[in-house]
Amino acid sequence: MKIVMVLTSHDQLGNTGLKTGIWLEEFAAPYFVFRDAGVELTLASPKGGQPPIDPKSDTPENQTPAMARYKQDTAAQKAFPQTVKLETIKSEDYDTVFYPGGHGPMWDLAESADSIALLESFYNSGKPISLVCHSPGRASSRDLPGRAAGEG
């Protein structure tokens, strides 16, 4: 089985000046479930390269076993900063697509023509799609700064 995980490239929480990105647990937990099951994983993001991590997701009180494993796993540490550009991903090359959450996806993935086309292609071909937490959301001025800025 081949899965593409689509991660955000967006690192700013609206116009608040606060940092955001992917919610680390929402990447780490499924990453290891997939990898341990022998899935061939491809990590992609709009810009390619290093996805931003929401600093709130990596505080001591938010640590989980999957996050601890991620921090000790050399293969995961090597793969994460080397995402491929989303524009190069084609649904016909994968069995499914998975979008981890975090606030970043509300700005880039929800608005990206490449992301929308990829999801539509998976959907139209009858392949499963999965979007976690904020990843299918769209940011608006009414979301900030209160509600979105304080949630993970």
C-alpha positions as CSV (number, residue, x, y, z in Angstrom):
1,M,0.0,0.0,0.0
2,K,1.1,3.5,-0.8
3,I,0.0,6.6,1.1
4,V,0.8,10.2,0.6
5,M,0.7,12.4,3.7
6,V,0.2,16.0,2.9
7,L,1.6,18.5,5.4
8,T,1.3,22.2,5.6
9,S,4.0,24.7,4.7
10,H,2.3,27.6,6.4
11,D,3.9,28.9,9.7
12,Q,1.9,32.0,10.7
13,L,-1.4,32.1,12.6
14,G,-3.2,34.7,10.5
15,N,-2.0,38.2,11.3
16,T,-1.4,37.5,15.1
17,G,2.4,37.2,14.8
18,L,2.1,33.7,16.4
19,K,3.9,30.7,14.9
20,T,1.8,27.7,13.7
21,G,2.2,24.7,11.4
22,I,1.5,21.0,11.7
23,W,0.3,19.6,15.0
24,L,3.2,17.2,15.8
25,E,1.0,14.5,17.4
26,E,-1.3,14.5,14.4
27,F,1.6,13.7,12.2
28,A,3.6,11.4,14.5
29,A,0.9,9.0,15.5
30,P,-0.4,8.1,12.1
31,Y,3.1,8.2,10.6
32,F,4.1,5.3,12.9
33,V,0.8,3.4,12.4
34,F,1.3,3.5,8.7
35,R,5.1,2.8,8.8
36,D,4.7,-0.1,11.3
37,A,2.1,-1.6,8.9
38,G,4.6,-1.6,6.1
39,V,2.9,1.2,4.1
40,E,5.1,3.0,1.6
41,L,4.9,6.6,2.7
42,T,5.5,9.8,0.8
43,L,5.5,13.1,2.6
44,A,4.4,16.2,0.6
45,S,3.8,19.9,1.2
46,P,3.0,22.9,-0.9
47,K,6.6,24.3,-0.8
48,G,8.4,21.0,-0.3
49,G,11.2,20.7,2.2
50,Q,10.8,21.3,6.0
51,P,7.2,21.7,7.2
52,P,6.7,24.0,10.2
53,I,5.7,22.5,13.5
54,D,3.3,24.4,15.7
55,P,5.3,25.2,18.8
56,K,2.3,24.7,21.1
57,S,2.1,21.1,19.9
58,D,5.6,20.4,21.2
59,T,5.3,21.7,24.7
60,P,6.0,19.3,27.6
61,E,2.3,18.9,28.5
62,N,1.5,17.8,25.0
63,Q,4.1,15.1,24.7
64,T,2.8,11.6,23.7
65,P,4.6,8.3,23.1
66,A,4.4,8.8,19.3
67,M,6.1,12.2,19.6
68,A,8.8,10.7,21.8
69,R,9.3,8.0,19.3
70,Y,9.5,10.6,16.4
71,K,12.2,12.5,18.2
72,Q,14.3,9.3,18.6
73,D,13.6,7.8,15.1
74,T,16.3,8.6,12.6
75,A,14.2,7.5,9.6
76,A,11.4,9.9,10.6
77,Q,13.8,12.7,11.4
78,K,15.3,12.3,7.9
79,A,12.0,12.0,6.1
80,F,10.2,14.9,7.7
81,P,12.3,17.8,6.4
82,Q,12.4,16.4,2.9
83,T,8.8,16.6,1.8
84,V,8.3,16.6,-1.9
85,K,6.4,19.5,-3.6
86,L,2.6,18.9,-3.6
87,E,2.3,19.8,-7.2
88,T,4.3,16.7,-8.2
89,I,1.8,14.3,-6.5
90,K,-0.7,12.3,-8.6
91,S,-3.5,10.3,-7.1
92,E,-3.0,7.4,-9.5
93,D,0.4,6.7,-7.8
94,Y,-1.2,6.2,-4.4
95,D,-3.9,4.1,-2.7
96,T,-5.0,6.9,-0.3
97,V,-4.1,10.4,0.9
98,F,-3.9,11.5,4.6
99,Y,-3.8,15.2,5.8
100,P,-2.6,15.6,9.4
101,G,-4.0,18.6,11.3
102,G,-2.7,21.8,12.8
103,H,-3.7,25.4,12.1
104,G,-1.3,25.8,9.2
105,P,-3.5,23.8,6.7
106,M,-6.3,26.3,7.1
107,W,-4.2,28.9,5.2
108,D,-2.3,26.9,2.6
109,L,-3.9,23.5,2.0
110,A,-7.5,24.7,2.2
111,E,-6.8,27.3,-0.5
112,S,-4.3,25.4,-2.6
113,A,-5.4,24.6,-6.2
114,D,-3.0,21.6,-6.1
115,S,-4.4,20.3,-2.8
116,I,-8.0,20.7,-3.9
117,A,-7.3,19.0,-7.2
118,L,-5.5,16.1,-5.5
119,L,-8.4,15.6,-3.1
120,E,-10.9,15.7,-5.9
121,S,-8.9,13.2,-7.9
122,F,-8.8,10.8,-5.0
123,Y,-12.5,11.2,-4.4
124,N,-13.5,10.9,-8.0
125,S,-11.5,7.7,-8.4
126,G,-13.2,6.2,-5.4
127,K,-10.1,6.1,-3.2
128,P,-10.3,6.9,0.5
129,I,-9.2,10.3,1.8
130,S,-8.6,11.4,5.4
131,L,-8.3,14.9,6.8
132,V,-7.6,15.4,10.5
133,C,-8.7,18.2,12.8
134,H,-8.1,21.6,11.1
135,S,-6.7,20.3,7.8
136,P,-10.0,20.6,5.9
137,G,-10.8,24.0,7.4
138,R,-10.5,27.4,6.0
139,A,-9.3,30.4,8.0
140,S,-11.2,33.6,8.2
141,S,-10.9,36.7,10.2
142,R,-13.7,35.6,12.6
143,D,-11.5,32.6,13.6
144,L,-8.7,34.9,15.0
145,P,-7.2,35.6,17.4
146,G,-9.3,34.0,20.2
147,R,-10.6,30.6,19.2
148,A,-8.0,29.4,16.7
149,A,-5.0,30.9,18.5
150,G,-5.8,28.9,21.7
151,E,-6.7,25.5,20.2
152,G,-4.5,22.7,19.0
